[in-house]
């Protein structure tokens, strides 16, 4: 299983974990509500997982310009 992390706004690759030994509990997925899981985690047909996070650049942009969050994904 591969777990890939991408920014939900700019789609920049943030990192990857390649291990069949890592559990969802180790990744902290068990802390998410069902709605958060649907929004953040995508299970691909090949068994890989894509997790949407916010990169430092987009986080700083959104913190400096809160009105951007009203536009959906303005940083794409």
C-alpha distances in whole Angstrom, upper triangle without the diagonal:
4,7,10,13,16,20,21,24,24,21,20,17,17,14,10,8,6,6,5,8,8,10,11,15,14,13,16,15,18,20,20,22,21,23,21,18,19,20,17,14,13,10,10,11,9,6,5,7,11,13,17,19,22,23,26,28,28,28,31,32,32,34,37,37,36,38,35,33,35,34,31,28,31,30,28
4,6,10,13,17,18,21,21,17,17,13,13,10,7,6,4,6,8,10,9,11,12,15,14,12,15,15,18,20,20,22,21,22,20,17,18,19,16,13,12,10,10,12,10,8,5,6,8,11,14,16,19,19,23,24,24,25,28,29,29,31,33,34,33,35,32,30,32,31,28,26,28,26,25
4,7,10,13,15,18,18,15,15,11,11,8,5,5,7,8,10,11,9,11,10,13,12,9,13,12,15,17,16,19,19,19,17,14,15,16,12,10,10,9,10,13,12,9,6,5,6,7,11,12,16,16,19,21,21,21,25,26,25,27,30,30,30,31,28,26,29,28,25,23,25,23,22
4,7,10,12,15,15,11,11,8,8,6,4,7,9,11,13,15,13,14,13,16,15,12,14,14,17,19,17,20,20,20,17,15,16,15,12,10,10,11,11,14,13,12,8,6,5,6,9,10,13,13,17,18,18,19,22,23,23,25,27,28,27,29,26,24,27,26,22,20,22,20,19
4,7,9,12,12,9,9,6,5,5,6,9,12,14,16,17,15,16,14,16,15,12,14,13,17,17,16,19,19,18,15,14,15,13,10,9,10,12,13,17,16,15,11,9,6,5,6,7,9,10,13,15,14,15,18,19,19,21,24,24,24,25,22,21,24,23,20,17,19,17,16
4,6,9,8,5,5,5,5,7,9,12,15,18,20,21,18,19,17,20,19,15,16,16,19,19,18,20,20,19,16,15,15,13,10,11,11,14,14,18,18,17,13,11,7,6,5,6,8,8,12,13,12,13,16,17,17,19,21,21,21,23,19,18,21,20,17,14,16,14,12
4,5,6,5,5,7,7,10,12,15,18,21,23,24,21,22,20,21,21,17,18,17,21,20,18,20,20,18,15,15,16,13,10,12,13,16,17,21,21,20,17,14,10,8,6,5,5,5,9,10,8,10,13,13,13,15,18,18,17,19,16,14,17,16,14,11,13,10,10
4,6,6,8,10,10,13,15,18,20,23,25,26,23,22,20,22,22,18,18,17,20,19,17,18,18,16,13,14,13,10,8,11,12,15,16,20,21,20,17,14,10,9,5,6,6,8,12,12,9,11,14,13,12,15,18,17,16,17,14,12,15,14,11,8,11,9,9
4,6,8,11,12,15,18,21,23,26,28,29,26,26,24,25,25,21,21,20,24,22,20,21,21,19,16,17,16,13,12,15,15,19,20,23,24,24,21,18,14,12,9,8,7,8,11,10,7,9,12,11,10,14,15,14,14,14,11,10,13,11,9,5,7,6,6
4,5,9,11,14,17,20,23,26,28,29,27,27,25,27,26,23,23,22,26,25,23,24,24,22,19,20,19,16,15,16,17,20,20,23,24,24,21,18,15,14,10,10,9,8,11,9,7,11,13,11,12,15,16,16,16,17,13,13,16,14,12,8,9,6,5
4,6,9,12,14,17,19,23,25,26,24,24,22,25,24,20,21,20,24,24,21,23,23,21,18,18,17,15,13,14,14,17,17,20,20,20,17,15,11,11,8,9,9,9,12,12,10,13,16,15,15,18,20,19,19,20,16,16,18,16,14,10,12,9,7
4,6,9,12,16,18,21,24,26,23,24,23,25,24,20,21,21,25,24,23,25,25,23,20,20,20,17,15,16,16,18,18,21,21,21,18,16,12,12,10,10,9,8,11,10,10,13,15,15,16,18,20,20,21,22,18,18,21,19,17,13,14,11,10
4,6,8,12,14,18,20,22,20,21,20,23,21,18,20,19,23,23,22,24,24,23,20,19,20,17,15,15,15,17,16,19,19,18,15,13,10,10,10,10,11,9,12,12,13,15,17,18,19,21,22,23,23,25,21,21,24,22,20,16,18,15,13
4,7,11,14,17,20,21,18,19,18,20,18,15,17,17,21,21,20,23,24,23,19,19,20,17,14,14,15,17,18,21,20,19,15,14,11,10,9,8,9,7,10,11,12,13,16,17,18,19,21,22,23,25,21,21,24,23,21,17,19,16,15
4,7,10,13,16,17,15,17,17,18,16,13,16,17,20,21,20,23,24,23,20,19,20,19,15,14,15,16,17,20,18,17,13,12,10,10,11,10,12,11,13,15,16,17,19,20,21,23,25,26,26,28,25,24,27,26,24,21,22,19,19
4,6,10,13,14,12,14,14,17,14,12,15,15,19,20,20,23,23,23,20,18,20,19,15,14,14,14,14,17,15,14,10,10,9,10,12,12,15,14,17,19,19,20,22,24,24,26,28,29,29,31,28,26,29,29,26,23,25,22,21
4,6,9,10,9,11,12,14,12,10,14,14,18,19,19,22,23,23,21,18,20,20,16,14,15,14,15,17,15,13,10,10,10,11,14,14,17,17,19,22,22,22,25,27,27,28,31,32,31,33,31,29,32,31,28,26,28,25,25
4,7,9,9,12,13,16,14,13,16,17,19,22,22,25,24,26,23,20,22,22,19,16,16,15,14,16,13,12,9,10,12,13,17,18,21,20,23,25,25,26,29,30,30,32,34,35,35,37,34,32,35,34,31,28,31,28,27
4,5,6,9,12,14,12,12,15,16,18,21,21,24,24,26,23,20,22,23,20,17,17,15,16,17,14,12,10,11,14,15,19,20,23,23,25,28,28,28,31,33,33,34,37,38,37,39,36,34,37,36,33,31,33,31,30
4,6,8,11,13,12,13,16,16,18,21,21,24,23,25,23,20,22,23,20,17,17,15,15,16,13,10,10,12,15,16,20,21,25,25,28,30,30,30,34,35,35,36,39,40,39,41,38,36,38,38,34,32,35,33,32
4,7,10,11,10,11,14,15,16,19,21,23,23,26,24,20,23,24,21,18,19,17,18,19,17,13,13,14,17,17,21,22,25,26,28,31,31,31,34,36,35,36,39,40,39,41,39,36,39,39,35,34,36,34,33
4,7,8,6,7,11,11,13,16,17,20,20,22,20,17,20,21,18,15,16,15,17,18,17,13,12,12,14,14,18,19,22,23,25,28,28,27,30,32,32,32,36,37,35,38,35,33,36,36,32,30,33,31,31
4,5,5,6,9,9,10,13,14,17,17,20,18,15,18,19,16,14,15,14,16,18,17,13,13,12,14,14,18,18,22,23,26,29,28,27,30,32,31,32,35,36,35,37,35,32,34,35,31,30,33,32,31
4,5,5,6,5,7,10,11,13,14,16,14,11,14,16,13,11,13,12,15,17,17,13,12,10,13,12,15,16,19,21,24,27,26,25,28,30,29,29,33,33,32,34,32,29,31,32,28,27,30,29,29
4,5,5,6,6,8,10,13,14,17,15,13,16,18,15,14,16,16,19,21,21,17,16,14,16,14,17,17,21,22,24,28,27,25,29,31,29,30,33,34,32,34,33,30,32,33,30,29,32,31,31
4,5,8,9,11,13,16,17,20,17,15,18,19,16,15,17,17,19,22,21,17,16,14,16,14,17,17,20,21,23,26,26,24,27,30,29,29,32,33,32,35,33,30,33,33,30,29,32,30,30
4,6,8,9,11,14,15,17,14,12,16,16,13,11,14,14,17,20,19,16,14,11,12,10,13,13,16,18,20,23,22,21,24,26,25,26,29,30,29,31,29,26,29,30,27,25,28,27,26
4,5,6,8,11,13,15,12,11,15,15,12,12,15,16,19,22,22,18,17,14,14,12,14,13,16,18,20,23,22,21,24,26,24,25,28,29,27,30,28,25,28,29,26,25,28,27,27
4,5,6,9,10,12,9,7,11,12,10,9,12,13,16,19,19,16,15,12,12,10,12,13,16,18,21,24,22,21,24,26,24,25,29,29,27,29,27,24,27,27,24,23,27,26,26
4,5,8,9,12,11,9,13,14,12,12,15,15,19,21,22,18,18,15,16,14,16,16,19,22,24,27,25,24,27,29,27,27,31,31,29,31,30,26,28,30,26,26,29,29,29
4,7,10,12,9,9,13,14,12,13,16,17,21,24,25,21,20,17,17,14,15,15,18,20,22,25,24,21,25,27,24,24,28,29,26,28,27,24,26,28,25,25,28,27,28
4,6,8,6,6,9,10,9,10,13,15,19,22,23,20,19,15,15,12,13,13,16,19,21,24,22,20,24,25,22,23,27,27,24,26,25,21,23,25,21,22,25,25,25
4,5,5,6,9,10,10,11,14,16,20,22,24,21,21,17,17,15,15,16,18,22,24,26,24,22,26,26,24,24,28,28,25,26,25,22,23,24,21,22,25,26,26
4,6,5,6,9,10,10,12,14,17,20,22,19,19,16,16,14,15,17,19,23,25,27,25,24,27,28,25,26,30,29,26,27,26,22,23,24,21,22,26,26,26
4,5,5,6,9,10,12,15,18,21,23,21,20,17,16,14,14,15,17,21,24,25,22,21,25,25,22,24,27,26,23,24,23,19,20,21,18,19,22,23,23
4,5,5,6,8,11,14,17,20,22,20,18,15,14,11,11,12,14,18,20,22,19,18,22,22,20,21,25,24,21,22,21,17,19,20,17,17,21,21,21
4,5,5,5,8,10,14,17,19,16,15,12,11,9,10,12,15,18,21,23,21,20,24,24,22,24,27,27,24,25,24,20,22,22,19,19,22,22,22
4,6,6,7,10,13,16,18,16,15,12,11,10,10,13,16,19,23,24,21,21,25,25,22,24,28,27,24,25,23,20,21,21,17,17,21,21,21
4,6,8,11,14,17,19,18,16,13,11,9,8,10,13,16,19,21,18,17,21,21,19,21,24,23,21,21,19,16,17,17,14,14,17,18,17
4,7,10,13,17,18,16,14,10,8,6,5,7,10,14,17,19,16,16,20,20,18,20,23,23,21,22,20,17,19,19,15,14,18,17,17
4,7,10,13,15,12,11,7,6,5,6,9,13,16,19,21,19,19,23,23,21,23,27,26,24,26,23,20,22,22,18,17,21,20,19
4,6,10,11,10,9,6,5,6,8,12,15,18,21,23,21,21,25,25,24,26,29,28,27,27,25,22,24,23,19,18,21,21,19
4,7,8,7,6,5,7,9,12,15,19,21,24,26,24,25,28,29,27,30,32,32,30,31,28,26,27,27,23,22,25,24,22
4,5,6,5,6,7,11,13,17,20,22,25,27,25,26,30,30,29,31,34,33,32,33,30,27,29,28,24,22,26,25,22
4,5,7,9,11,15,17,21,24,25,29,30,29,30,33,33,32,35,38,37,36,36,33,31,32,31,27,26,29,28,25
4,6,9,11,15,18,21,24,25,29,30,29,30,34,34,33,36,38,38,37,38,34,32,34,33,29,27,30,29,26
4,7,10,13,16,19,23,24,28,29,28,29,33,33,32,35,37,37,36,37,34,32,34,32,29,27,30,29,27
4,7,10,13,16,20,21,24,26,25,26,29,30,29,31,34,34,33,34,31,29,31,30,26,24,27,26,24
4,7,10,13,16,18,21,23,22,23,26,27,26,28,31,31,30,31,28,26,28,27,23,21,25,23,22
4,7,10,13,15,18,20,18,19,23,23,22,25,27,27,26,27,24,22,24,23,20,18,21,19,18
4,6,10,12,16,17,16,16,20,20,19,21,24,24,23,25,22,20,22,22,18,16,19,18,17
4,7,10,13,15,13,13,17,17,16,18,21,21,20,21,18,16,18,18,15,13,16,14,14
4,6,10,12,10,10,13,14,13,15,18,18,17,19,17,15,18,18,15,13,15,14,14
4,7,8,6,6,10,11,10,12,14,15,14,16,14,12,16,16,13,11,13,11,12
4,6,5,6,9,10,11,12,14,15,16,18,15,14,18,18,16,13,14,11,12
4,6,5,6,9,10,10,12,14,15,18,15,15,19,19,18,15,15,12,14
4,6,5,6,9,10,11,12,14,16,13,14,18,17,16,14,13,10,12
4,5,5,6,8,10,10,11,13,10,10,14,14,13,10,10,7,10
4,5,5,6,9,10,10,13,11,10,14,15,14,12,12,10,13
4,5,5,6,8,10,13,11,12,16,16,16,14,13,11,15
4,6,5,6,8,10,8,10,13,13,14,12,10,9,12
4,5,5,5,8,6,7,10,11,11,10,10,9,13
4,6,6,9,9,9,12,14,15,14,13,13,16
4,6,9,9,11,13,15,16,15,14,13,17
4,5,6,8,10,11,13,13,11,11,15
4,5,6,8,10,12,12,11,12,16
4,5,6,7,10,11,10,12,15
4,5,5,8,8,6,8,11
4,5,6,7,7,9,12
4,6,9,9,12,14
4,6,6,9,11
4,6,9,10
4,6,6
4,6
4
